[in-house]
Amino acid sequence: MQDDEPLEEWARRRAERQAASMGKRRAVSLGTGPHRGAHVDPGAPRAIEEWTGTEWQVIGLVENLAAAQSLLYPPPAERAKPAEWDRPAMGKGRGRHRKPTSAEERDQ
């Protein structure tokens, strides 16, 4: 933060940061002991939490790490491939982008 920054500017930037982070989700292990990395005890149930802008709110429970990952990181939707269009057949000739014929082929 700058020393001479007006309070209104700081409040506006803070509100923008909070709004941008709202709706983010995380999985918290419900295993015994202190909270550790997500990879520790992958069979333990997980609580799915969502950031409200001021606190993490529990929105659901899943049975293990794999279920939490599939919920938090769904596979991207497959794009439908466009239908192939009928390309016109290339006629004879040496169009601008066509490979020139060799001298042997021209003589025949």
Biopython code that builds the backbone (N, CA, C, O; Angstrom):
import numpy as np
from Bio.PDB.StructureBuilder import StructureBuilder

atoms = [
    (1, "MET", "N", (0.840, -1.176, 0.000)),
    (1, "MET", "CA", (0.000, 0.000, 0.000)),
    (1, "MET", "C", (0.884, 1.238, 0.000)),
    (1, "MET", "O", (1.891, 1.294, 0.705)),
    (2, "GLN", "N", (0.508, 2.202, -0.776)),
    (2, "GLN", "CA", (1.263, 3.444, -0.811)),
    (2, "GLN", "C", (0.904, 4.281, 0.415)),
    (2, "GLN", "O", (-0.207, 4.182, 0.935)),
    (3, "ASP", "N", (1.850, 5.109, 0.875)),
    (3, "ASP", "CA", (1.605, 5.935, 2.064)),
    (3, "ASP", "C", (0.585, 7.037, 1.797)),
    (3, "ASP", "O", (-0.173, 7.419, 2.688)),
    (4, "ASP", "N", (0.570, 7.543, 0.569)),
    (4, "ASP", "CA", (-0.329, 8.654, 0.268)),
    (4, "ASP", "C", (-1.602, 8.198, -0.451)),
    (4, "ASP", "O", (-2.310, 9.029, -1.020)),
    (5, "GLU", "N", (-1.902, 6.924, -0.437)),
    (5, "GLU", "CA", (-3.090, 6.401, -1.116)),
    (5, "GLU", "C", (-4.341, 6.746, -0.304)),
    (5, "GLU", "O", (-4.373, 6.522, 0.906)),
    (6, "PRO", "N", (-5.361, 7.284, -0.955)),
    (6, "PRO", "CA", (-6.605, 7.593, -0.236)),
    (6, "PRO", "C", (-7.285, 6.308, 0.254)),
    (6, "PRO", "O", (-7.176, 5.257, -0.377)),
    (7, "LEU", "N", (-7.965, 6.407, 1.354)),
    (7, "LEU", "CA", (-8.650, 5.270, 1.942)),
    (7, "LEU", "C", (-9.688, 4.683, 0.980)),
    (7, "LEU", "O", (-9.886, 3.469, 0.949)),
    (8, "GLU", "N", (-10.343, 5.531, 0.205)),
    (8, "GLU", "CA", (-11.364, 5.056, -0.737)),
    (8, "GLU", "C", (-10.756, 4.145, -1.802)),
    (8, "GLU", "O", (-11.362, 3.146, -2.187)),
    (9, "GLU", "N", (-9.551, 4.493, -2.282)),
    (9, "GLU", "CA", (-8.876, 3.666, -3.284)),
    (9, "GLU", "C", (-8.495, 2.313, -2.701)),
    (9, "GLU", "O", (-8.673, 1.280, -3.348)),
    (10, "TRP", "N", (-7.972, 2.318, -1.476)),
    (10, "TRP", "CA", (-7.605, 1.076, -0.825)),
    (10, "TRP", "C", (-8.837, 0.190, -0.623)),
    (10, "TRP", "O", (-8.781, -1.015, -0.868)),
    (11, "ALA", "N", (-9.941, 0.780, -0.179)),
    (11, "ALA", "CA", (-11.178, 0.030, 0.053)),
    (11, "ALA", "C", (-11.723, -0.541, -1.256)),
    (11, "ALA", "O", (-12.236, -1.660, -1.281)),
    (12, "ARG", "N", (-11.614, 0.221, -2.337)),
    (12, "ARG", "CA", (-12.092, -0.251, -3.639)),
    (12, "ARG", "C", (-11.268, -1.447, -4.100)),
    (12, "ARG", "O", (-11.830, -2.443, -4.557)),
    (13, "ARG", "N", (-9.934, -1.362, -3.986)),
    (13, "ARG", "CA", (-9.070, -2.474, -4.398)),
    (13, "ARG", "C", (-9.320, -3.713, -3.535)),
    (13, "ARG", "O", (-9.328, -4.835, -4.041)),
    (14, "ARG", "N", (-9.525, -3.505, -2.229)),
    (14, "ARG", "CA", (-9.804, -4.622, -1.326)),
    (14, "ARG", "C", (-11.116, -5.302, -1.694)),
    (14, "ARG", "O", (-11.194, -6.530, -1.709)),
    (15, "ALA", "N", (-12.142, -4.517, -1.991)),
    (15, "ALA", "CA", (-13.444, -5.079, -2.381)),
    (15, "ALA", "C", (-13.332, -5.852, -3.694)),
    (15, "ALA", "O", (-13.969, -6.893, -3.855)),
    (16, "GLU", "N", (-12.525, -5.351, -4.635)),
    (16, "GLU", "CA", (-12.328, -6.063, -5.905)),
    (16, "GLU", "C", (-11.636, -7.403, -5.679)),
    (16, "GLU", "O", (-12.017, -8.405, -6.283)),
    (17, "ARG", "N", (-10.613, -7.429, -4.807)),
    (17, "ARG", "CA", (-9.923, -8.683, -4.491)),
    (17, "ARG", "C", (-10.863, -9.684, -3.840)),
    (17, "ARG", "O", (-10.847, -10.868, -4.175)),
    (18, "GLN", "N", (-11.678, -9.210, -2.911)),
    (18, "GLN", "CA", (-12.618, -10.105, -2.240)),
    (18, "GLN", "C", (-13.661, -10.641, -3.221)),
    (18, "GLN", "O", (-14.008, -11.821, -3.173)),
    (19, "ALA", "N", (-14.157, -9.791, -4.100)),
    (19, "ALA", "CA", (-15.154, -10.229, -5.080)),
    (19, "ALA", "C", (-14.557, -11.249, -6.040)),
    (19, "ALA", "O", (-15.235, -12.194, -6.443)),
    (20, "ALA", "N", (-13.292, -11.064, -6.409)),
    (20, "ALA", "CA", (-12.641, -11.995, -7.330)),
    (20, "ALA", "C", (-12.423, -13.356, -6.687)),
    (20, "ALA", "O", (-12.444, -14.374, -7.378)),
    (21, "SER", "N", (-12.217, -13.390, -5.380)),
    (21, "SER", "CA", (-11.955, -14.660, -4.711)),
    (21, "SER", "C", (-13.233, -15.363, -4.258)),
    (21, "SER", "O", (-13.164, -16.527, -3.864)),
    (22, "MET", "N", (-14.374, -14.720, -4.297)),
    (22, "MET", "CA", (-15.624, -15.349, -3.863)),
    (22, "MET", "C", (-15.955, -16.532, -4.767)),
    (22, "MET", "O", (-15.780, -16.478, -5.984)),
    (23, "GLY", "N", (-16.428, -17.583, -4.148)),
    (23, "GLY", "CA", (-16.815, -18.766, -4.895)),
    (23, "GLY", "C", (-15.702, -19.777, -5.075)),
    (23, "GLY", "O", (-15.943, -20.859, -5.609)),
    (24, "LYS", "N", (-14.489, -19.458, -4.645)),
    (24, "LYS", "CA", (-13.398, -20.429, -4.738)),
    (24, "LYS", "C", (-13.685, -21.564, -3.771)),
    (24, "LYS", "O", (-14.251, -21.354, -2.698)),
    (25, "ARG", "N", (-13.291, -22.764, -4.160)),
    (25, "ARG", "CA", (-13.567, -23.940, -3.336)),
    (25, "ARG", "C", (-12.278, -24.654, -2.962)),
    (25, "ARG", "O", (-11.269, -24.559, -3.660)),
    (26, "ARG", "N", (-12.333, -25.376, -1.836)),
    (26, "ARG", "CA", (-11.195, -26.176, -1.390)),
    (26, "ARG", "C", (-11.725, -27.411, -0.661)),
    (26, "ARG", "O", (-12.870, -27.446, -0.212)),
    (27, "ALA", "N", (-10.871, -28.407, -0.558)),
    (27, "ALA", "CA", (-11.204, -29.628, 0.169)),
    (27, "ALA", "C", (-10.344, -29.686, 1.417)),
    (27, "ALA", "O", (-9.128, -29.507, 1.345)),
    (28, "VAL", "N", (-10.966, -29.934, 2.561)),
    (28, "VAL", "CA", (-10.261, -30.017, 3.835)),
    (28, "VAL", "C", (-10.428, -31.433, 4.370)),
    (28, "VAL", "O", (-11.548, -31.934, 4.473)),
    (29, "SER", "N", (-9.329, -32.069, 4.705)),
    (29, "SER", "CA", (-9.351, -33.434, 5.221)),
    (29, "SER", "C", (-10.004, -33.475, 6.599)),
    (29, "SER", "O", (-9.751, -32.621, 7.448)),
    (30, "LEU", "N", (-10.849, -34.484, 6.803)),
    (30, "LEU", "CA", (-11.490, -34.664, 8.104)),
    (30, "LEU", "C", (-10.821, -35.784, 8.897)),
    (30, "LEU", "O", (-11.401, -36.316, 9.844)),
    (31, "GLY", "N", (-9.601, -36.138, 8.504)),
    (31, "GLY", "CA", (-8.841, -37.170, 9.211)),
    (31, "GLY", "C", (-8.390, -36.679, 10.567)),
    (31, "GLY", "O", (-8.538, -35.503, 10.901)),
    (32, "THR", "N", (-7.834, -37.596, 11.347)),
    (32, "THR", "CA", (-7.351, -37.234, 12.678)),
    (32, "THR", "C", (-6.017, -36.517, 12.576)),
    (32, "THR", "O", (-5.281, -36.689, 11.605)),
    (33, "GLY", "N", (-5.719, -35.727, 13.565)),
    (33, "GLY", "CA", (-4.443, -35.025, 13.617)),
    (33, "GLY", "C", (-4.531, -33.640, 12.995)),
    (33, "GLY", "O", (-5.599, -33.199, 12.570)),
    (34, "PRO", "N", (-3.373, -32.955, 12.949)),
    (34, "PRO", "CA", (-3.362, -31.595, 12.394)),
    (34, "PRO", "C", (-3.600, -31.608, 10.880)),
    (34, "PRO", "O", (-3.385, -32.617, 10.209)),
    (35, "HIS", "N", (-4.043, -30.472, 10.369)),
    (35, "HIS", "CA", (-4.246, -30.351, 8.921)),
    (35, "HIS", "C", (-2.894, -30.400, 8.234)),
    (35, "HIS", "O", (-1.971, -29.666, 8.587)),
    (36, "ARG", "N", (-2.796, -31.282, 7.243)),
    (36, "ARG", "CA", (-1.550, -31.436, 6.492)),
    (36, "ARG", "C", (-1.876, -31.363, 5.020)),
    (36, "ARG", "O", (-2.980, -30.972, 4.640)),
    (37, "GLY", "N", (-0.930, -31.735, 4.198)),
    (37, "GLY", "CA", (-1.129, -31.697, 2.761)),
    (37, "GLY", "C", (-2.295, -32.571, 2.323)),
    (37, "GLY", "O", (-2.638, -33.538, 3.002)),
    (38, "ALA", "N", (-2.894, -32.238, 1.207)),
    (38, "ALA", "CA", (-4.054, -32.958, 0.704)),
    (38, "ALA", "C", (-3.727, -34.407, 0.370)),
    (38, "ALA", "O", (-4.604, -35.268, 0.434)),
    (39, "HIS", "N", (-2.485, -34.685, 0.018)),
    (39, "HIS", "CA", (-2.093, -36.035, -0.368)),
    (39, "HIS", "C", (-1.950, -36.986, 0.821)),
    (39, "HIS", "O", (-1.920, -38.204, 0.642)),
    (40, "VAL", "N", (-1.863, -36.435, 2.033)),
    (40, "VAL", "CA", (-1.716, -37.261, 3.226)),
    (40, "VAL", "C", (-3.080, -37.866, 3.562)),
    (40, "VAL", "O", (-4.078, -37.150, 3.640)),
    (41, "ASP", "N", (-3.119, -39.154, 3.757)),
    (41, "ASP", "CA", (-4.342, -39.894, 4.079)),
    (41, "ASP", "C", (-5.417, -39.689, 3.000)),
    (41, "ASP", "O", (-6.462, -39.098, 3.272)),
    (42, "PRO", "N", (-5.162, -40.177, 1.780)),
    (42, "PRO", "CA", (-6.104, -39.971, 0.682)),
    (42, "PRO", "C", (-7.443, -40.670, 0.875)),
    (42, "PRO", "O", (-8.403, -40.340, 0.179)),
    (43, "GLY", "N", (-7.539, -41.626, 1.800)),
    (43, "GLY", "CA", (-8.793, -42.325, 2.035)),
    (43, "GLY", "C", (-9.712, -41.624, 3.021)),
    (43, "GLY", "O", (-10.861, -42.036, 3.184)),
    (44, "ALA", "N", (-9.236, -40.577, 3.683)),
    (44, "ALA", "CA", (-10.038, -39.868, 4.678)),
    (44, "ALA", "C", (-11.122, -39.037, 3.990)),
    (44, "ALA", "O", (-10.920, -38.550, 2.878)),
    (45, "PRO", "N", (-12.270, -38.877, 4.649)),
    (45, "PRO", "CA", (-13.321, -38.033, 4.065)),
    (45, "PRO", "C", (-12.871, -36.578, 4.017)),
    (45, "PRO", "O", (-12.002, -36.154, 4.779)),
    (46, "ARG", "N", (-13.473, -35.833, 3.115)),
    (46, "ARG", "CA", (-13.125, -34.423, 2.931)),
    (46, "ARG", "C", (-14.376, -33.552, 3.030)),
    (46, "ARG", "O", (-15.463, -33.951, 2.610)),
    (47, "ALA", "N", (-14.202, -32.362, 3.589)),
    (47, "ALA", "CA", (-15.250, -31.347, 3.586)),
    (47, "ALA", "C", (-14.945, -30.402, 2.427)),
    (47, "ALA", "O", (-13.812, -29.943, 2.287)),
    (48, "ILE", "N", (-15.925, -30.114, 1.613)),
    (48, "ILE", "CA", (-15.764, -29.153, 0.524)),
    (48, "ILE", "C", (-16.242, -27.803, 1.044)),
    (48, "ILE", "O", (-17.383, -27.655, 1.483)),
    (49, "GLU", "N", (-15.343, -26.824, 0.985)),
    (49, "GLU", "CA", (-15.659, -25.485, 1.491)),
    (49, "GLU", "C", (-15.598, -24.469, 0.366)),
    (49, "GLU", "O", (-14.845, -24.619, -0.596)),
    (50, "GLU", "N", (-16.419, -23.419, 0.512)),
    (50, "GLU", "CA", (-16.468, -22.340, -0.479)),
    (50, "GLU", "C", (-16.240, -21.014, 0.239)),
    (50, "GLU", "O", (-16.776, -20.788, 1.324)),
    (51, "TRP", "N", (-15.441, -20.138, -0.372)),
    (51, "TRP", "CA", (-15.115, -18.842, 0.213)),
    (51, "TRP", "C", (-16.257, -17.873, -0.053)),
    (51, "TRP", "O", (-16.655, -17.684, -1.202)),
    (52, "THR", "N", (-16.790, -17.255, 1.007)),
    (52, "THR", "CA", (-17.918, -16.323, 0.879)),
    (52, "THR", "C", (-17.464, -14.876, 0.782)),
    (52, "THR", "O", (-18.287, -13.976, 0.613)),
    (53, "GLY", "N", (-16.182, -14.650, 0.885)),
    (53, "GLY", "CA", (-15.656, -13.290, 0.882)),
    (53, "GLY", "C", (-15.120, -12.909, 2.245)),
    (53, "GLY", "O", (-14.262, -12.034, 2.364)),
    (54, "THR", "N", (-15.632, -13.572, 3.280)),
    (54, "THR", "CA", (-15.166, -13.303, 4.635)),
    (54, "THR", "C", (-14.794, -14.565, 5.385)),
    (54, "THR", "O", (-14.024, -14.507, 6.343)),
    (55, "GLU", "N", (-15.343, -15.740, 4.956)),
    (55, "GLU", "CA", (-15.051, -16.989, 5.657)),
    (55, "GLU", "C", (-15.276, -18.172, 4.727)),
    (55, "GLU", "O", (-15.917, -18.047, 3.683)),
    (56, "TRP", "N", (-14.734, -19.334, 5.125)),
    (56, "TRP", "CA", (-14.949, -20.577, 4.384)),
    (56, "TRP", "C", (-16.210, -21.223, 4.930)),
    (56, "TRP", "O", (-16.344, -21.407, 6.140)),
    (57, "GLN", "N", (-17.144, -21.570, 4.033)),
    (57, "GLN", "CA", (-18.398, -22.184, 4.429)),
    (57, "GLN", "C", (-18.462, -23.600, 3.857)),
    (57, "GLN", "O", (-18.190, -23.799, 2.673)),
    (58, "VAL", "N", (-18.817, -24.583, 4.683)),
    (58, "VAL", "CA", (-18.919, -25.972, 4.238)),
    (58, "VAL", "C", (-20.144, -26.105, 3.342)),
    (58, "VAL", "O", (-21.249, -25.711, 3.714)),
    (59, "ILE", "N", (-19.925, -26.673, 2.140)),
    (59, "ILE", "CA", (-21.045, -26.868, 1.213)),
    (59, "ILE", "C", (-21.309, -28.335, 0.926)),
    (59, "ILE", "O", (-22.304, -28.668, 0.283)),
    (60, "GLY", "N", (-20.423, -29.227, 1.397)),
    (60, "GLY", "CA", (-20.657, -30.645, 1.174)),
    (60, "GLY", "C", (-19.549, -31.505, 1.732)),
    (60, "GLY", "O", (-18.502, -31.013, 2.152)),
    (61, "LEU", "N", (-19.804, -32.813, 1.727)),
    (61, "LEU", "CA", (-18.830, -33.791, 2.177)),
    (61, "LEU", "C", (-18.647, -34.830, 1.091)),
    (61, "LEU", "O", (-19.599, -35.182, 0.395)),
    (62, "VAL", "N", (-17.416, -35.327, 0.941)),
    (62, "VAL", "CA", (-17.115, -36.400, -0.014)),
    (62, "VAL", "C", (-16.328, -37.468, 0.717)),
    (62, "VAL", "O", (-15.755, -37.215, 1.777)),
    (63, "GLU", "N", (-16.300, -38.682, 0.139)),
    (63, "GLU", "CA", (-15.725, -39.825, 0.851)),
    (63, "GLU", "C", (-14.206, -39.898, 0.840)),
    (63, "GLU", "O", (-13.633, -40.500, 1.749)),
    (64, "ASN", "N", (-13.514, -39.307, -0.156)),
    (64, "ASN", "CA", (-12.052, -39.411, -0.190)),
    (64, "ASN", "C", (-11.448, -38.331, -1.083)),
    (64, "ASN", "O", (-12.161, -37.489, -1.630)),
    (65, "LEU", "N", (-10.123, -38.369, -1.221)),
    (65, "LEU", "CA", (-9.409, -37.365, -2.001)),
    (65, "LEU", "C", (-9.798, -37.408, -3.482)),
    (65, "LEU", "O", (-9.962, -36.366, -4.117)),
    (66, "ALA", "N", (-9.944, -38.614, -4.024)),
    (66, "ALA", "CA", (-10.286, -38.729, -5.450)),
    (66, "ALA", "C", (-11.642, -38.089, -5.742)),
    (66, "ALA", "O", (-11.801, -37.414, -6.760)),
    (67, "ALA", "N", (-12.607, -38.293, -4.869)),
    (67, "ALA", "CA", (-13.933, -37.688, -5.064)),
    (67, "ALA", "C", (-13.851, -36.164, -4.945)),
    (67, "ALA", "O", (-14.523, -35.442, -5.681)),
    (68, "ALA", "N", (-13.027, -35.684, -4.018)),
    (68, "ALA", "CA", (-12.861, -34.231, -3.859)),
    (68, "ALA", "C", (-12.220, -33.626, -5.094)),
    (68, "ALA", "O", (-12.641, -32.563, -5.551)),
    (69, "GLN", "N", (-11.205, -34.287, -5.643)),
    (69, "GLN", "CA", (-10.541, -33.764, -6.832)),
    (69, "GLN", "C", (-11.477, -33.758, -8.031)),
    (69, "GLN", "O", (-11.449, -32.823, -8.831)),
    (70, "SER", "N", (-12.307, -34.790, -8.168)),
    (70, "SER", "CA", (-13.230, -34.819, -9.305)),
    (70, "SER", "C", (-14.284, -33.735, -9.171)),
    (70, "SER", "O", (-14.790, -33.247, -10.182)),
    (71, "LEU", "N", (-14.626, -33.347, -7.956)),
    (71, "LEU", "CA", (-15.595, -32.277, -7.745)),
    (71, "LEU", "C", (-14.965, -30.902, -7.956)),
    (71, "LEU", "O", (-15.570, -30.019, -8.565)),
    (72, "LEU", "N", (-13.738, -30.729, -7.445)),
    (72, "LEU", "CA", (-13.080, -29.418, -7.542)),
    (72, "LEU", "C", (-12.495, -29.158, -8.927)),
    (72, "LEU", "O", (-12.453, -28.013, -9.377)),
    (73, "TYR", "N", (-12.046, -30.207, -9.600)),
    (73, "TYR", "CA", (-11.384, -30.060, -10.889)),
    (73, "TYR", "C", (-12.055, -30.962, -11.930)),
    (73, "TYR", "O", (-11.463, -31.958, -12.345)),
    (74, "PRO", "N", (-13.273, -30.635, -12.357)),
    (74, "PRO", "CA", (-13.942, -31.494, -13.341)),
    (74, "PRO", "C", (-13.196, -31.466, -14.666)),
    (74, "PRO", "O", (-12.549, -30.470, -14.990)),
    (75, "PRO", "N", (-13.281, -32.556, -15.443)),
    (75, "PRO", "CA", (-12.595, -32.569, -16.739)),
    (75, "PRO", "C", (-13.217, -31.526, -17.663)),
    (75, "PRO", "O", (-14.422, -31.283, -17.598)),
    (76, "PRO", "N", (-12.411, -30.912, -18.517)),
    (76, "PRO", "CA", (-12.964, -29.889, -19.424)),
    (76, "PRO", "C", (-13.947, -30.524, -20.398)),
    (76, "PRO", "O", (-13.790, -31.674, -20.807)),
    (77, "ALA", "N", (-14.953, -29.755, -20.755)),
    (77, "ALA", "CA", (-15.954, -30.244, -21.703)),
    (77, "ALA", "C", (-15.302, -30.438, -23.073)),
    (77, "ALA", "O", (-14.493, -29.622, -23.514)),
    (78, "GLU", "N", (-15.669, -31.527, -23.726)),
    (78, "GLU", "CA", (-15.109, -31.791, -25.044)),
    (78, "GLU", "C", (-15.798, -30.898, -26.071)),
    (78, "GLU", "O", (-17.020, -30.754, -26.082)),
    (79, "ARG", "N", (-14.996, -30.319, -26.910)),
    (79, "ARG", "CA", (-15.552, -29.464, -27.955)),
    (79, "ARG", "C", (-16.038, -30.325, -29.105)),
    (79, "ARG", "O", (-15.385, -31.289, -29.505)),
    (80, "ALA", "N", (-17.182, -29.964, -29.620)),
    (80, "ALA", "CA", (-17.713, -30.698, -30.764)),
    (80, "ALA", "C", (-16.911, -30.313, -32.001)),
    (80, "ALA", "O", (-16.678, -29.134, -32.267)),
    (81, "LYS", "N", (-16.499, -31.315, -32.741)),
    (81, "LYS", "CA", (-15.732, -31.040, -33.945)),
    (81, "LYS", "C", (-16.673, -30.553, -35.036)),
    (81, "LYS", "O", (-17.755, -31.111, -35.214)),
    (82, "PRO", "N", (-16.273, -29.522, -35.764)),
    (82, "PRO", "CA", (-17.145, -29.043, -36.835)),
    (82, "PRO", "C", (-17.246, -30.099, -37.937)),
    (82, "PRO", "O", (-16.309, -30.853, -38.198)),
    (83, "ALA", "N", (-18.397, -30.122, -38.560)),
    (83, "ALA", "CA", (-18.609, -31.083, -39.648)),
    (83, "ALA", "C", (-17.669, -30.747, -40.802)),
    (83, "ALA", "O", (-17.417, -29.578, -41.096)),
    (84, "GLU", "N", (-17.167, -31.770, -41.436)),
    (84, "GLU", "CA", (-16.284, -31.555, -42.587)),
    (84, "GLU", "C", (-17.093, -30.998, -43.743)),
    (84, "GLU", "O", (-18.193, -31.471, -44.026)),
    (85, "TRP", "N", (-16.566, -30.031, -44.383)),
    (85, "TRP", "CA", (-17.260, -29.473, -45.540)),
    (85, "TRP", "C", (-16.669, -30.068, -46.795)),
    (85, "TRP", "O", (-15.509, -30.480, -46.809)),
    (86, "ASP", "N", (-17.452, -30.114, -47.835)),
    (86, "ASP", "CA", (-16.990, -30.676, -49.098)),
    (86, "ASP", "C", (-16.082, -29.678, -49.782)),
    (86, "ASP", "O", (-16.501, -28.598, -50.201)),
    (87, "ARG", "N", (-14.847, -30.067, -49.879)),
    (87, "ARG", "CA", (-13.876, -29.196, -50.532)),
    (87, "ARG", "C", (-13.934, -29.454, -52.029)),
    (87, "ARG", "O", (-14.037, -30.603, -52.460)),
    (88, "PRO", "N", (-13.870, -28.417, -52.806)),
    (88, "PRO", "CA", (-13.864, -28.637, -54.247)),
    (88, "PRO", "C", (-12.578, -29.340, -54.685)),
    (88, "PRO", "O", (-11.508, -29.106, -54.122)),
    (89, "ALA", "N", (-12.695, -30.184, -55.674)),
    (89, "ALA", "CA", (-11.527, -30.898, -56.177)),
    (89, "ALA", "C", (-10.577, -29.897, -56.824)),
    (89, "ALA", "O", (-11.000, -28.937, -57.468)),
    (90, "MET", "N", (-9.300, -30.142, -56.639)),
    (90, "MET", "CA", (-8.316, -29.246, -57.238)),
    (90, "MET", "C", (-8.170, -29.595, -58.712)),
    (90, "MET", "O", (-7.913, -30.745, -59.068)),
    (91, "GLY", "N", (-8.330, -28.624, -59.531)),
    (91, "GLY", "CA", (-8.212, -28.841, -60.964)),
    (91, "GLY", "C", (-6.762, -28.858, -61.406)),
    (91, "GLY", "O", (-5.847, -28.686, -60.600)),
    (92, "LYS", "N", (-6.569, -29.066, -62.689)),
    (92, "LYS", "CA", (-5.216, -29.067, -63.235)),
    (92, "LYS", "C", (-4.685, -27.651, -63.274)),
    (92, "LYS", "O", (-5.438, -26.678, -63.316)),
    (93, "GLY", "N", (-3.425, -27.569, -63.259)),
    (93, "GLY", "CA", (-2.814, -26.252, -63.371)),
    (93, "GLY", "C", (-1.825, -26.017, -62.257)),
    (93, "GLY", "O", (-1.683, -26.813, -61.328)),
    (94, "ARG", "N", (-1.153, -24.906, -62.383)),
    (94, "ARG", "CA", (-0.154, -24.547, -61.388)),
    (94, "ARG", "C", (-0.655, -23.347, -60.614)),
    (94, "ARG", "O", (-0.181, -22.231, -60.826)),
    (95, "GLY", "N", (-1.580, -23.552, -59.744)),
    (95, "GLY", "CA", (-2.090, -22.444, -58.943)),
    (95, "GLY", "C", (-0.977, -21.787, -58.149)),
    (95, "GLY", "O", (0.135, -22.307, -58.066)),
    (96, "ARG", "N", (-1.275, -20.690, -57.592)),
    (96, "ARG", "CA", (-0.267, -19.903, -56.902)),
    (96, "ARG", "C", (0.436, -20.705, -55.807)),
    (96, "ARG", "O", (1.645, -20.556, -55.634)),
    (97, "HIS", "N", (-0.280, -21.548, -55.065)),
    (97, "HIS", "CA", (0.322, -22.267, -53.952)),
    (97, "HIS", "C", (0.584, -23.737, -54.270)),
    (97, "HIS", "O", (0.894, -24.511, -53.364)),
    (98, "ARG", "N", (0.470, -24.124, -55.495)),
    (98, "ARG", "CA", (0.693, -25.523, -55.839)),
    (98, "ARG", "C", (2.161, -25.754, -56.148)),
    (98, "ARG", "O", (2.883, -24.864, -56.596)),
    (99, "LYS", "N", (2.563, -26.966, -55.893)),
    (99, "LYS", "CA", (3.948, -27.342, -56.154)),
    (99, "LYS", "C", (4.155, -27.377, -57.657)),
    (99, "LYS", "O", (3.374, -28.016, -58.363)),
    (100, "PRO", "N", (5.181, -26.712, -58.169)),
    (100, "PRO", "CA", (5.412, -26.739, -59.615)),
    (100, "PRO", "C", (5.790, -28.139, -60.081)),
    (100, "PRO", "O", (6.463, -28.885, -59.369)),
    (101, "THR", "N", (5.362, -28.472, -61.243)),
    (101, "THR", "CA", (5.685, -29.798, -61.792)),
    (101, "THR", "C", (7.112, -29.808, -62.262)),
    (101, "THR", "O", (7.661, -28.774, -62.640)),
    (102, "SER", "N", (7.716, -30.981, -62.240)),
    (102, "SER", "CA", (9.100, -31.097, -62.684)),
    (102, "SER", "C", (9.175, -31.029, -64.204)),
    (102, "SER", "O", (8.160, -31.192, -64.881)),
    (103, "ALA", "N", (10.362, -30.791, -64.746)),
    (103, "ALA", "CA", (10.538, -30.685, -66.197)),
    (103, "ALA", "C", (10.200, -32.001, -66.881)),
    (103, "ALA", "O", (9.656, -31.986, -67.985)),
    (104, "GLU", "N", (10.502, -33.129, -66.268)),
    (104, "GLU", "CA", (10.209, -34.434, -66.865)),
    (104, "GLU", "C", (8.711, -34.626, -67.036)),
    (104, "GLU", "O", (8.267, -35.127, -68.069)),
    (105, "GLU", "N", (7.919, -34.232, -66.028)),
    (105, "GLU", "CA", (6.485, -34.397, -66.106)),
    (105, "GLU", "C", (5.879, -33.478, -67.161)),
    (105, "GLU", "O", (4.892, -33.843, -67.801)),
    (106, "ARG", "N", (6.449, -32.301, -67.351)),
    (106, "ARG", "CA", (5.911, -31.365, -68.345)),
    (106, "ARG", "C", (6.132, -31.867, -69.758)),
    (106, "ARG", "O", (5.309, -31.620, -70.639)),
    (107, "ASP", "N", (7.237, -32.574, -69.987)),
    (107, "ASP", "CA", (7.549, -33.054, -71.342)),
    (107, "ASP", "C", (6.675, -34.232, -71.729)),
    (107, "ASP", "O", (6.513, -34.481, -72.924)),
    (108, "GLN", "N", (6.125, -34.941, -70.828)),
    (108, "GLN", "CA", (5.345, -36.142, -71.168)),
    (108, "GLN", "C", (3.961, -35.836, -71.588)),
    (108, "GLN", "O", (3.195, -36.747, -71.901)),
]
sb = StructureBuilder()
sb.init_structure("model")
sb.init_model(0)
sb.init_chain("A")
sb.init_seg("    ")
for serial, (resi, resn, name, xyz) in enumerate(atoms, 1):
    if name == "N":
        sb.init_residue(resn, " ", resi, " ")
    sb.init_atom(name, np.array(xyz, "f"), 0.0, 1.0, " ", f" {name:<3s}", serial, name[0])
structure = sb.get_structure()
